Amino acid sequence: MNEFMLIGGMAIVTFLIRYPVLAMSGRIKLSPQFLQVLAYVPPAVLTAIVVPAVLMPEGSLSLDHTNARLIGAIAAVLVGFWRKDLLLTIGVGMAVFLAWQGLLTLVAG
Amino acid sequence: MDAVNPIFKSSPRSEVLAGAKAIFPLVVGAIPFGIIFGTLAAGSGLSFAGALAMSAFVFAGSSQFIAIGLIASGTAVPMIILTTVVVNLRHLLYAMSLVPHLQKLSHFWKLLLGFWLTDEAFAVAIVRYDQQDTSPYKHWYHLGSSLFMYANWMLCTFIGLTVGQRIPNAASWGLDFAMSVTFIGMVIPYIKNYATVITIGVSGLTALLAHGLPHQLGLMVAAVAGIAAGIIAQQTQ
């Protein structure tokens, strides 16, 4: 593997996704309708990343108590709605996930 | 994320600090993810300098995480770069959302904020840009949150490469779940109306169905399906 090519290539393509639209932004006029469409971008993108990561940790659907990610995610959603505190949501979700995973290891152990 | 005091007197310095403060929970969420990236990178075949360079110059966590998995499985370099394009294509959508807010800035600012664009910095900055006050320094807030994210990512990569390596079985703890739980926390504030609920439902379901597509294409397919569903839901309401 050529590390220089790999990292250089990844860096260039990532930058060429992030920067050009901003570079041309002075000449771009986006319609209010289009900007309204973009308001749906964050929830759609973040959900598309999270759902498979949580429900398919090994590549196939896992919807029972043996999936510690699912248990951690449920805890995070509940705390998130209840307290609306981002740091608490992340902390509780992660703690429940790690504790559940530990329990599963003990039971299986 | 919405904890900005509307009556605080805005200056570049106060905006930088407020931006860093606002992104703090997301930085905390990125810590385990960054450390596990560094830890796994060392075992994937990437060199110490290579892993640090990847965090310094690519600076896109999920694509870096996927890349080291592909390196470990012996995937060819062009395929890894292609996958990086697909996974990071969402940043194009973020950049478009930032156009109205950054278009008056100098090219230097656009370069900096473009290079440092992440899910987290975008989520925090867009809330600030959309606030009603007329502070001329909102881009400093964006800069503060971006810088904090970047410094933390570099530090965590380094910790993973050094300390993480010495912890037995660190890779099996599932610390990458920190990214999932962080993104869950970021999505929740968006759940305010029927159309967003539809967006989330369709995006999540499509992501599951399209998971088998090559190069992580399912991600963009699901995002576009979710956005389209949200717009349809909004118009038919």
Chai-1 contact restraints between the chains, C-beta under 6 A:
chainA,res_idxA,chainB,res_idxB,connection_type,confidence,min_distance_angstrom,max_distance_angstrom,comment,restraint_id
A,E3,B,G50,contact,1.0,0.0,6.0,A-B,restraint_1
A,M5,B,V77,contact,1.0,0.0,6.0,A-B,restraint_2
A,L6,B,V77,contact,1.0,0.0,6.0,A-B,restraint_3
A,I7,B,A53,contact,1.0,0.0,6.0,A-B,restraint_4
A,I7,B,M54,contact,1.0,0.0,6.0,A-B,restraint_5
A,G9,B,I81,contact,1.0,0.0,6.0,A-B,restraint_6
A,M10,B,V58,contact,1.0,0.0,6.0,A-B,restraint_7
A,M10,B,I81,contact,1.0,0.0,6.0,A-B,restraint_8
A,M10,B,T84,contact,1.0,0.0,6.0,A-B,restraint_9
A,A11,B,F57,contact,1.0,0.0,6.0,A-B,restraint_10
A,A11,B,V58,contact,1.0,0.0,6.0,A-B,restraint_11
A,V13,B,I81,contact,1.0,0.0,6.0,A-B,restraint_12
A,V13,B,T84,contact,1.0,0.0,6.0,A-B,restraint_13
A,V13,B,V85,contact,1.0,0.0,6.0,A-B,restraint_14
A,T14,B,V58,contact,1.0,0.0,6.0,A-B,restraint_15
A,T14,B,A60,contact,1.0,0.0,6.0,A-B,restraint_16
A,T14,B,N88,contact,1.0,0.0,6.0,A-B,restraint_17
A,I17,B,N88,contact,1.0,0.0,6.0,A-B,restraint_18
A,I17,B,H91,contact,1.0,0.0,6.0,A-B,restraint_19
A,I17,B,L92,contact,1.0,0.0,6.0,A-B,restraint_20
A,R18,B,H91,contact,1.0,0.0,6.0,A-B,restraint_21
A,R18,B,A95,contact,1.0,0.0,6.0,A-B,restraint_22
A,R18,B,G114,contact,1.0,0.0,6.0,A-B,restraint_23
A,R18,B,L117,contact,1.0,0.0,6.0,A-B,restraint_24
A,Y19,B,G114,contact,1.0,0.0,6.0,A-B,restraint_25
A,V21,B,A95,contact,1.0,0.0,6.0,A-B,restraint_26
A,V21,B,M96,contact,1.0,0.0,6.0,A-B,restraint_27
A,L22,B,A95,contact,1.0,0.0,6.0,A-B,restraint_28
A,L22,B,L102,contact,1.0,0.0,6.0,A-B,restraint_29
A,L22,B,K110,contact,1.0,0.0,6.0,A-B,restraint_30
A,L22,B,G114,contact,1.0,0.0,6.0,A-B,restraint_31
A,A23,B,K110,contact,1.0,0.0,6.0,A-B,restraint_32
A,S25,B,V99,contact,1.0,0.0,6.0,A-B,restraint_33
A,S25,B,L102,contact,1.0,0.0,6.0,A-B,restraint_34
A,S25,B,Q103,contact,1.0,0.0,6.0,A-B,restraint_35
A,G26,B,Q103,contact,1.0,0.0,6.0,A-B,restraint_36
A,I28,B,V99,contact,1.0,0.0,6.0,A-B,restraint_37
A,L30,B,V99,contact,1.0,0.0,6.0,A-B,restraint_38
A,V37,B,I231,contact,1.0,0.0,6.0,A-B,restraint_39
A,L38,B,M96,contact,1.0,0.0,6.0,A-B,restraint_40
A,L38,B,S97,contact,1.0,0.0,6.0,A-B,restraint_41
A,Y40,B,T199,contact,1.0,0.0,6.0,A-B,restraint_42
A,Y40,B,I227,contact,1.0,0.0,6.0,A-B,restraint_43
A,Y40,B,G230,contact,1.0,0.0,6.0,A-B,restraint_44
A,V41,B,L93,contact,1.0,0.0,6.0,A-B,restraint_45
A,P42,B,A123,contact,1.0,0.0,6.0,A-B,restraint_46
A,P43,B,V187,contact,1.0,0.0,6.0,A-B,restraint_47
A,P43,B,Y190,contact,1.0,0.0,6.0,A-B,restraint_48
A,P43,B,T196,contact,1.0,0.0,6.0,A-B,restraint_49
A,P43,B,T199,contact,1.0,0.0,6.0,A-B,restraint_50
A,P43,B,I200,contact,1.0,0.0,6.0,A-B,restraint_51
A,A44,B,T199,contact,1.0,0.0,6.0,A-B,restraint_52
A,A44,B,S203,contact,1.0,0.0,6.0,A-B,restraint_53
A,A44,B,A223,contact,1.0,0.0,6.0,A-B,restraint_54
A,A44,B,G226,contact,1.0,0.0,6.0,A-B,restraint_55
A,A44,B,I227,contact,1.0,0.0,6.0,A-B,restraint_56
A,V45,B,R90,contact,1.0,0.0,6.0,A-B,restraint_57
A,V45,B,A223,contact,1.0,0.0,6.0,A-B,restraint_58
A,L46,B,F183,contact,1.0,0.0,6.0,A-B,restraint_59
A,L46,B,M186,contact,1.0,0.0,6.0,A-B,restraint_60
A,L46,B,V187,contact,1.0,0.0,6.0,A-B,restraint_61
A,T47,B,V187,contact,1.0,0.0,6.0,A-B,restraint_62
A,T47,B,I200,contact,1.0,0.0,6.0,A-B,restraint_63
A,T47,B,S203,contact,1.0,0.0,6.0,A-B,restraint_64
A,T47,B,G204,contact,1.0,0.0,6.0,A-B,restraint_65
A,A48,B,S203,contact,1.0,0.0,6.0,A-B,restraint_66
A,A48,B,A207,contact,1.0,0.0,6.0,A-B,restraint_67
A,A48,B,L219,contact,1.0,0.0,6.0,A-B,restraint_68
A,A48,B,A222,contact,1.0,0.0,6.0,A-B,restraint_69
A,A48,B,A223,contact,1.0,0.0,6.0,A-B,restraint_70
A,I49,B,F183,contact,1.0,0.0,6.0,A-B,restraint_71
A,V50,B,S180,contact,1.0,0.0,6.0,A-B,restraint_72
A,V50,B,F183,contact,1.0,0.0,6.0,A-B,restraint_73
A,V50,B,I184,contact,1.0,0.0,6.0,A-B,restraint_74
A,V51,B,G204,contact,1.0,0.0,6.0,A-B,restraint_75
A,V51,B,A207,contact,1.0,0.0,6.0,A-B,restraint_76
A,P52,B,A207,contact,1.0,0.0,6.0,A-B,restraint_77
A,P52,B,H211,contact,1.0,0.0,6.0,A-B,restraint_78
A,A53,B,S180,contact,1.0,0.0,6.0,A-B,restraint_79
A,V54,B,S180,contact,1.0,0.0,6.0,A-B,restraint_80
A,M56,B,H211,contact,1.0,0.0,6.0,A-B,restraint_81
A,R69,B,F177,contact,1.0,0.0,6.0,A-B,restraint_82
A,A76,B,V181,contact,1.0,0.0,6.0,A-B,restraint_83
A,A76,B,I184,contact,1.0,0.0,6.0,A-B,restraint_84
A,G80,B,G185,contact,1.0,0.0,6.0,A-B,restraint_85
A,G80,B,I188,contact,1.0,0.0,6.0,A-B,restraint_86
A,L86,B,P25,contact,1.0,0.0,6.0,A-B,restraint_87
A,L86,B,G185,contact,1.0,0.0,6.0,A-B,restraint_88
A,L87,B,P25,contact,1.0,0.0,6.0,A-B,restraint_89
A,T89,B,G185,contact,1.0,0.0,6.0,A-B,restraint_90
A,I90,B,G29,contact,1.0,0.0,6.0,A-B,restraint_91
A,I90,B,V181,contact,1.0,0.0,6.0,A-B,restraint_92
A,I90,B,T182,contact,1.0,0.0,6.0,A-B,restraint_93
A,I90,B,G185,contact,1.0,0.0,6.0,A-B,restraint_94
A,G93,B,V181,contact,1.0,0.0,6.0,A-B,restraint_95
A,M94,B,A178,contact,1.0,0.0,6.0,A-B,restraint_96
A,M94,B,V181,contact,1.0,0.0,6.0,A-B,restraint_97
A,F97,B,F177,contact,1.0,0.0,6.0,A-B,restraint_98
